[in-house]
């Protein structure tokens, strides 16, 4: 799977860890930045990750920051992105199962590397359930288009 990944300075170390983890698992990883722990503004990076997904250059995206909140918000400003903040396994599973999330946000100051790996694994292993949830995802898209 081709995955776009990006972070701010607070998420940099977890981004580097997950980038290697995903590559080792056989995924193609596109690193959208940042390149260090030097302070950087996250909105353009996270929007860039979301654009890669929405425009079909990546199948899924991951954004990382201190809490993951701003990163999720920034990614969700891109029309067609469905970014979900998942700092636990339950939200990782249900963001895919019920919401067909295409961008995963994680707070690097909230979760450790082991839990982050488990969140990523759960998120990638969970398929969208469809059914009544498809109707809701379509309603979200209609709201976004208005």
N, CA and C atoms as a LAMMPS dump frame, in Angstrom:
ITEM: TIMESTEP
0
ITEM: NUMBER OF ATOMS
438
ITEM: BOX BOUNDS ff ff ff
-5.0000000000000000e+02 5.0000000000000000e+02
-5.0000000000000000e+02 5.0000000000000000e+02
-5.0000000000000000e+02 5.0000000000000000e+02
ITEM: ATOMS id mol type element x y z
1 1 1 N 0.846 -1.172 0
2 1 2 C 0 0 0
3 1 3 C 0.895 1.239 0
4 2 1 N 0.484 2.266 -0.711
5 2 2 C 1.228 3.525 -0.726
6 2 3 C 0.634 4.451 0.33
7 3 1 N 1.487 4.915 1.231
8 3 2 C 1.053 5.697 2.383
9 3 3 C 1.811 7.015 2.422
10 4 1 N 1.087 8.118 2.52
11 4 2 C 1.696 9.432 2.732
12 4 3 C 1.741 9.671 4.24
13 5 1 N 2.863 10.195 4.721
14 5 2 C 3.017 10.444 6.153
15 5 3 C 3.664 11.807 6.364
16 6 1 N 3.202 12.508 7.394
17 6 2 C 3.77 13.813 7.702
18 6 3 C 3.561 14.145 9.168
19 7 1 N 4.406 15.049 9.65
20 7 2 C 4.317 15.432 11.053
21 7 3 C 4.85 16.843 11.255
22 8 1 N 4.557 17.363 12.432
23 8 2 C 5.235 18.573 12.871
24 8 3 C 6.444 18.135 13.691
25 9 1 N 7.084 19.081 14.332
26 9 2 C 8.283 18.795 15.135
27 9 3 C 7.991 17.847 16.292
28 10 1 N 6.82 17.974 16.912
29 10 2 C 6.48 17.115 18.05
30 10 3 C 6.249 15.667 17.617
31 11 1 N 5.833 15.479 16.388
32 11 2 C 5.574 14.141 15.88
33 11 3 C 6.72 13.544 15.084
34 12 1 N 7.8 14.313 14.925
35 12 2 C 8.894 13.894 14.049
36 12 3 C 9.471 12.523 14.415
37 13 1 N 9.799 12.307 15.674
38 13 2 C 10.429 11.038 16.061
39 13 3 C 9.487 9.86 15.847
40 14 1 N 8.202 10.017 16.153
41 14 2 C 7.243 8.94 15.904
42 14 3 C 7.061 8.737 14.401
43 15 1 N 7.075 9.818 13.623
44 15 2 C 6.979 9.693 12.159
45 15 3 C 8.131 8.854 11.628
46 16 1 N 9.321 9.145 12.086
47 16 2 C 10.486 8.394 11.616
48 16 3 C 10.367 6.92 12.001
49 17 1 N 9.895 6.657 13.207
50 17 2 C 9.712 5.28 13.654
51 17 3 C 8.672 4.567 12.781
52 18 1 N 7.515 5.198 12.583
53 18 2 C 6.449 4.57 11.803
54 18 3 C 6.821 4.444 10.329
55 19 1 N 7.569 5.401 9.817
56 19 2 C 8.011 5.321 8.416
57 19 3 C 8.832 4.054 8.206
58 20 1 N 9.763 3.8 9.112
59 20 2 C 10.579 2.584 9.019
60 20 3 C 9.74 1.337 9.262
61 21 1 N 8.844 1.39 10.225
62 21 2 C 7.97 0.257 10.555
63 21 3 C 7.111 -0.132 9.359
64 22 1 N 6.529 0.861 8.703
65 22 2 C 5.669 0.609 7.551
66 22 3 C 6.465 0.104 6.35
67 23 1 N 7.631 0.674 6.132
68 23 2 C 8.481 0.22 5.023
69 23 3 C 8.911 -1.222 5.237
70 24 1 N 9.244 -1.56 6.474
71 24 2 C 9.637 -2.933 6.795
72 24 3 C 8.482 -3.91 6.553
73 25 1 N 7.247 -3.422 6.719
74 25 2 C 6.064 -4.258 6.488
75 25 3 C 5.716 -4.351 4.999
76 26 1 N 6.487 -3.673 4.15
77 26 2 C 6.289 -3.776 2.715
78 26 3 C 5.504 -2.648 2.072
79 27 1 N 5.183 -1.615 2.84
80 27 2 C 4.445 -0.482 2.291
81 27 3 C 5.403 0.51 1.626
82 28 1 N 4.897 1.213 0.631
83 28 2 C 5.639 2.325 0.041
84 28 3 C 5.24 3.571 0.826
85 29 1 N 6.216 4.234 1.415
86 29 2 C 5.933 5.372 2.285
87 29 3 C 6.461 6.655 1.645
88 30 1 N 5.569 7.644 1.504
89 30 2 C 5.934 8.95 0.975
90 30 3 C 6.013 9.917 2.152
91 31 1 N 7.207 10.394 2.451
92 31 2 C 7.436 11.288 3.586
93 31 3 C 7.203 12.728 3.154
94 32 1 N 6.193 13.355 3.743
95 32 2 C 5.821 14.727 3.403
96 32 3 C 6.448 15.757 4.356
97 33 1 N 7.328 15.299 5.261
98 33 2 C 7.981 16.209 6.195
99 33 3 C 7.352 16.118 7.569
100 34 1 N 7.895 16.741 8.484
101 34 2 C 9.055 17.584 8.558
102 34 3 C 10.312 16.733 8.686
103 35 1 N 11.444 17.4 8.653
104 35 2 C 12.716 16.694 8.616
105 35 3 C 13.528 16.777 9.904
106 36 1 N 12.941 17.337 10.966
107 36 2 C 13.686 17.467 12.223
108 36 3 C 12.734 17.822 13.359
109 37 1 N 13.302 18.02 14.525
110 37 2 C 12.513 18.438 15.687
111 37 3 C 12.478 19.962 15.816
112 38 1 N 12.992 20.675 14.829
113 38 2 C 12.901 22.14 14.817
114 38 3 C 11.444 22.543 14.628
115 39 1 N 11.017 23.56 15.334
116 39 2 C 9.625 24.009 15.28
117 39 3 C 9.196 24.316 13.848
118 40 1 N 8.003 23.824 13.505
119 40 2 C 7.454 24.002 12.168
120 40 3 C 5.94 24.09 12.287
121 41 1 N 5.303 24.766 11.349
122 41 2 C 3.846 24.849 11.309
123 41 3 C 3.301 23.6 10.625
124 42 1 N 2.365 22.934 11.282
125 42 2 C 1.841 21.657 10.782
126 42 3 C 0.745 21.765 9.723
127 43 1 N -0.058 22.844 9.646
128 43 2 C -1.177 22.809 8.697
129 43 3 C -0.802 22.495 7.25
130 44 1 N 0.228 23.116 6.669
131 44 2 C 0.538 22.773 5.272
132 44 3 C 1.002 21.324 5.093
133 45 1 N 1.701 20.788 6.066
134 45 2 C 2.181 19.407 5.981
135 45 3 C 0.999 18.444 6.008
136 46 1 N 0.09 18.654 6.941
137 46 2 C -1.058 17.75 7.089
138 46 3 C -2.022 17.867 5.921
139 47 1 N -2.221 19.074 5.425
140 47 2 C -3.056 19.248 4.239
141 47 3 C -2.394 18.576 3.04
142 48 1 N -1.08 18.634 2.968
143 48 2 C -0.357 17.964 1.886
144 48 3 C -0.545 16.462 1.914
145 49 1 N -0.506 15.877 3.103
146 49 2 C -0.749 14.436 3.24
147 49 3 C -2.166 14.115 2.765
148 50 1 N -3.139 14.888 3.217
149 50 2 C -4.534 14.646 2.828
150 50 3 C -4.718 14.784 1.323
151 51 1 N -4.063 15.768 0.704
152 51 2 C -4.169 15.929 -0.754
153 51 3 C -3.602 14.725 -1.491
154 52 1 N -2.516 14.163 -0.99
155 52 2 C -1.944 12.977 -1.621
156 52 3 C -2.976 11.853 -1.668
157 53 1 N -3.734 11.714 -0.592
158 53 2 C -4.748 10.661 -0.512
159 53 3 C -5.939 10.988 -1.409
160 54 1 N -6.475 12.174 -1.261
161 54 2 C -7.673 12.563 -1.999
162 54 3 C -7.417 12.562 -3.508
163 55 1 N -6.234 12.953 -3.92
164 55 2 C -5.913 13.026 -5.344
165 55 3 C -5.393 11.699 -5.889
166 56 1 N -5.371 10.662 -5.048
167 56 2 C -5.064 9.319 -5.507
168 56 3 C -3.589 8.968 -5.634
169 57 1 N -2.712 9.813 -5.145
170 57 2 C -1.277 9.514 -5.197
171 57 3 C -0.835 8.618 -4.048
172 58 1 N -1.692 8.511 -3.034
173 58 2 C -1.464 7.602 -1.906
174 58 3 C -2.811 6.988 -1.552
175 59 1 N -2.775 5.758 -1.049
176 59 2 C -4.022 5.089 -0.671
177 59 3 C -4.523 5.54 0.691
178 60 1 N -3.602 5.827 1.589
179 60 2 C -3.952 6.298 2.932
180 60 3 C -2.905 7.295 3.393
181 61 1 N -3.249 8.039 4.45
182 61 2 C -2.331 9.013 5.008
183 61 3 C -2.257 8.915 6.514
184 62 1 N -1.132 9.358 7.049
185 62 2 C -0.926 9.426 8.495
186 62 3 C -0.327 10.789 8.815
187 63 1 N -0.921 11.473 9.796
188 63 2 C -0.392 12.748 10.275
189 63 3 C -0.141 12.643 11.774
190 64 1 N 0.939 13.26 12.205
191 64 2 C 1.376 13.129 13.594
192 64 3 C 1.757 14.487 14.162
193 65 1 N 1.395 14.694 15.41
194 65 2 C 1.773 15.906 16.117
195 65 3 C 1.76 15.628 17.604
196 66 1 N 1.849 16.67 18.405
197 66 2 C 1.857 16.487 19.849
198 66 3 C 0.609 15.778 20.34
199 67 1 N -0.542 16.371 20.066
200 67 2 C -1.813 15.751 20.472
201 67 3 C -2.506 15.059 19.314
202 68 1 N -2.209 15.475 18.1
203 68 2 C -2.895 14.961 16.917
204 68 3 C -4.134 15.76 16.548
205 69 1 N -4.558 16.65 17.439
206 69 2 C -5.799 17.411 17.206
207 69 3 C -5.672 18.373 16.022
208 70 1 N -4.686 19.246 16.077
209 70 2 C -4.513 20.221 14.998
210 70 3 C -4.216 19.556 13.671
211 71 1 N -3.502 18.463 13.737
212 71 2 C -3.152 17.728 12.529
213 71 3 C -4.405 17.147 11.871
214 72 1 N -5.281 16.585 12.691
215 72 2 C -6.547 16.05 12.182
216 72 3 C -7.396 17.171 11.591
217 73 1 N -7.499 18.268 12.287
218 73 2 C -8.304 19.399 11.81
219 73 3 C -7.769 19.898 10.472
220 74 1 N -6.453 20.048 10.373
221 74 2 C -5.845 20.541 9.127
222 74 3 C -6.107 19.586 7.972
223 75 1 N -5.922 18.313 8.195
224 75 2 C -6.164 17.325 7.134
225 75 3 C -7.621 17.352 6.701
226 76 1 N -8.528 17.528 7.646
227 76 2 C -9.956 17.524 7.321
228 76 3 C -10.418 18.756 6.553
229 77 1 N -9.581 19.761 6.417
230 77 2 C -9.932 20.936 5.61
231 77 3 C -9.805 20.642 4.12
232 78 1 N -9.179 19.531 3.772
233 78 2 C -9.045 19.13 2.371
234 78 3 C -10.298 18.356 1.98
235 79 1 N -11.002 18.845 0.985
236 79 2 C -12.243 18.201 0.542
237 79 3 C -11.978 16.76 0.144
238 80 1 N -12.72 15.845 0.766
239 80 2 C -12.57 14.419 0.49
240 80 3 C -11.757 13.677 1.524
241 81 1 N -11.065 14.416 2.376
242 81 2 C -10.31 13.773 3.453
243 81 3 C -11.264 13.44 4.594
244 82 1 N -11.055 12.282 5.174
245 82 2 C -11.783 11.882 6.378
246 82 3 C -10.718 11.462 7.382
247 83 1 N -10.177 12.466 8.067
248 83 2 C -9.1 12.23 9.025
249 83 3 C -9.694 11.941 10.394
250 84 1 N -9.143 10.929 11.056
251 84 2 C -9.627 10.515 12.369
252 84 3 C -8.476 10.523 13.366
253 85 1 N -8.7 11.158 14.506
254 85 2 C -7.726 11.137 15.595
255 85 3 C -7.922 9.846 16.37
256 86 1 N -6.906 9.009 16.37
257 86 2 C -6.992 7.698 17.011
258 86 3 C -5.796 7.501 17.928
259 87 1 N -6.019 7.666 19.2
260 87 2 C -4.968 7.436 20.184
261 87 3 C -5.218 6.158 20.978
262 88 1 N -6.108 5.311 20.457
263 88 2 C -6.392 4.017 21.068
264 88 3 C -6.885 3.069 19.981
265 89 1 N -6.968 1.794 20.311
266 89 2 C -7.338 0.787 19.32
267 89 3 C -8.813 0.838 18.941
268 90 1 N -9.68 1.192 19.875
269 90 2 C -11.108 1.255 19.588
270 90 3 C -11.399 2.288 18.499
271 91 1 N -10.881 3.514 18.68
272 91 2 C -11.156 4.545 17.683
273 91 3 C -10.467 4.226 16.361
274 92 1 N -9.317 3.578 16.403
275 92 2 C -8.654 3.169 15.158
276 92 3 C -9.552 2.215 14.377
277 93 1 N -10.086 1.234 15.058
278 93 2 C -10.949 0.245 14.395
279 93 3 C -12.222 0.885 13.849
280 94 1 N -12.899 1.665 14.668
281 94 2 C -14.194 2.202 14.251
282 94 3 C -14.08 3.384 13.287
283 95 1 N -12.957 4.066 13.269
284 95 2 C -12.781 5.124 12.274
285 95 3 C -12.745 4.538 10.868
286 96 1 N -12.271 3.333 10.744
287 96 2 C -12.26 2.641 9.448
288 96 3 C -13.585 1.906 9.224
289 97 1 N -14.03 1.142 10.207
290 97 2 C -15.206 0.293 10.082
291 97 3 C -16.463 1.096 9.755
292 98 1 N -16.672 2.211 10.457
293 98 2 C -17.896 2.983 10.304
294 98 3 C -17.732 4.277 9.52
295 99 1 N -16.532 4.861 9.508
296 99 2 C -16.353 6.176 8.892
297 99 3 C -15.497 6.168 7.635
298 100 1 N -14.917 5.022 7.295
299 100 2 C -14.054 4.91 6.122
300 100 3 C -12.969 5.998 6.131
301 101 1 N -12.378 6.233 7.304
302 101 2 C -11.324 7.242 7.429
303 101 3 C -10.191 6.901 6.47
304 102 1 N -9.662 7.939 5.825
305 102 2 C -8.56 7.73 4.893
306 102 3 C -7.264 8.395 5.351
307 103 1 N -7.339 9.151 6.433
308 103 2 C -6.159 9.751 7.056
309 103 3 C -6.229 9.471 8.559
310 104 1 N -5.149 8.947 9.082
311 104 2 C -5.034 8.625 10.509
312 104 3 C -4.201 9.702 11.191
313 105 1 N -4.693 10.229 12.289
314 105 2 C -3.951 11.189 13.098
315 105 3 C -3.645 10.555 14.449
316 106 1 N -2.407 10.728 14.899
317 106 2 C -1.979 10.188 16.191
318 106 3 C -1.223 11.27 16.942
319 107 1 N -1.452 11.356 18.244
320 107 2 C -0.723 12.271 19.107
321 107 3 C 0.55 11.627 19.631
322 108 1 N 1.68 12.118 19.185
323 108 2 C 2.967 11.538 19.578
324 108 3 C 3.285 11.769 21.052
325 109 1 N 2.676 12.767 21.659
326 109 2 C 2.882 13.01 23.094
327 109 3 C 1.831 12.289 23.932
328 110 1 N 0.962 11.54 23.262
329 110 2 C -0.121 10.821 23.927
330 110 3 C 0.15 9.324 23.96
331 111 1 N 0.698 8.784 22.871
332 111 2 C 0.93 7.343 22.771
333 111 3 C 2.415 7.052 22.559
334 112 1 N 2.839 5.903 23.01
335 112 2 C 4.205 5.441 22.781
336 112 3 C 4.301 4.699 21.465
337 113 1 N 5.516 4.309 21.12
338 113 2 C 5.733 3.667 19.821
339 113 3 C 5.013 2.325 19.703
340 114 1 N 4.983 1.541 20.769
341 114 2 C 4.307 0.243 20.711
342 114 3 C 2.823 0.388 20.44
343 115 1 N 2.169 1.303 21.148
344 115 2 C 0.745 1.533 20.92
345 115 3 C 0.521 2.138 19.537
346 116 1 N 1.401 3.031 19.106
347 116 2 C 1.267 3.623 17.771
348 116 3 C 1.324 2.536 16.695
349 117 1 N 2.222 1.589 16.846
350 117 2 C 2.296 0.475 15.892
351 117 3 C 0.994 -0.322 15.887
352 118 1 N 0.453 -0.59 17.065
353 118 2 C -0.794 -1.352 17.171
354 118 3 C -1.961 -0.57 16.562
355 119 1 N -1.983 0.742 16.756
356 119 2 C -3.028 1.583 16.165
357 119 3 C -2.942 1.516 14.642
358 120 1 N -1.738 1.684 14.114
359 120 2 C -1.532 1.627 12.663
360 120 3 C -1.942 0.257 12.121
361 121 1 N -1.504 -0.8 12.783
362 121 2 C -1.851 -2.152 12.33
363 121 3 C -3.365 -2.365 12.323
364 122 1 N -4.034 -1.933 13.378
365 122 2 C -5.492 -2.07 13.466
366 122 3 C -6.17 -1.259 12.376
367 123 1 N -5.705 -0.046 12.176
368 123 2 C -6.308 0.852 11.191
369 123 3 C -6.178 0.29 9.781
370 124 1 N -5.007 -0.243 9.448
371 124 2 C -4.801 -0.81 8.11
372 124 3 C -5.517 -2.146 7.929
373 125 1 N -5.703 -2.891 8.988
374 125 2 C -6.341 -4.21 8.89
375 125 3 C -7.861 -4.138 8.865
376 126 1 N -8.434 -2.99 9.193
377 126 2 C -9.886 -2.862 9.286
378 126 3 C -10.458 -2.302 7.99
379 127 1 N -11.4 -3.02 7.423
380 127 2 C -12.083 -2.574 6.208
381 127 3 C -13.35 -1.808 6.575
382 128 1 N -13.761 -0.939 5.675
383 128 2 C -15.004 -0.202 5.824
384 128 3 C -16.175 -1.171 5.721
385 129 1 N -17.097 -1.077 6.653
386 129 2 C -18.238 -1.985 6.719
387 129 3 C -19.313 -1.67 5.674
388 130 1 N -19.408 -0.42 5.271
389 130 2 C -20.433 -0.047 4.285
390 130 3 C -21.82 -0.086 4.888
391 131 1 N -22.794 -0.525 4.105
392 131 2 C -24.175 -0.6 4.595
393 131 3 C -24.687 0.758 5.024
394 132 1 N -25.297 0.815 6.189
395 132 2 C -25.86 2.081 6.677
396 132 3 C -24.781 3.133 6.863
397 133 1 N -23.544 2.692 7.05
398 133 2 C -22.438 3.641 7.237
399 133 3 C -22.07 4.332 5.93
400 134 1 N -22.279 3.657 4.797
401 134 2 C -22.03 4.275 3.496
402 134 3 C -22.914 5.504 3.309
403 135 1 N -24.159 5.371 3.685
404 135 2 C -25.103 6.49 3.584
405 135 3 C -24.591 7.682 4.406
406 136 1 N -24.053 7.413 5.558
407 136 2 C -23.572 8.486 6.435
408 136 3 C -22.316 9.135 5.879
409 137 1 N -21.429 8.336 5.314
410 137 2 C -20.23 8.893 4.685
411 137 3 C -20.637 9.767 3.503
412 138 1 N -21.634 9.353 2.751
413 138 2 C -22.146 10.171 1.645
414 138 3 C -22.765 11.466 2.16
415 139 1 N -23.461 11.42 3.3
416 139 2 C -24.026 12.633 3.877
417 139 3 C -22.93 13.607 4.31
418 140 1 N -21.84 13.079 4.829
419 140 2 C -20.697 13.921 5.188
420 140 3 C -20.162 14.622 3.948
421 141 1 N -20.029 13.878 2.848
422 141 2 C -19.536 14.446 1.59
423 141 3 C -20.487 15.534 1.071
424 142 1 N -21.8 15.33 1.229
425 142 2 C -22.769 16.337 0.802
426 142 3 C -22.631 17.619 1.621
427 143 1 N -22.441 17.47 2.912
428 143 2 C -22.239 18.645 3.774
429 143 3 C -20.974 19.381 3.35
430 144 1 N -19.933 18.633 3.096
431 144 2 C -18.655 19.211 2.69
432 144 3 C -18.783 19.972 1.376
433 145 1 N -19.596 19.476 0.462
434 145 2 C -19.753 20.104 -0.847
435 145 3 C -20.634 21.35 -0.814
436 146 1 N -21.404 21.509 0.261
437 146 2 C -22.34 22.661 0.302
438 146 3 C -21.677 23.928 0.821
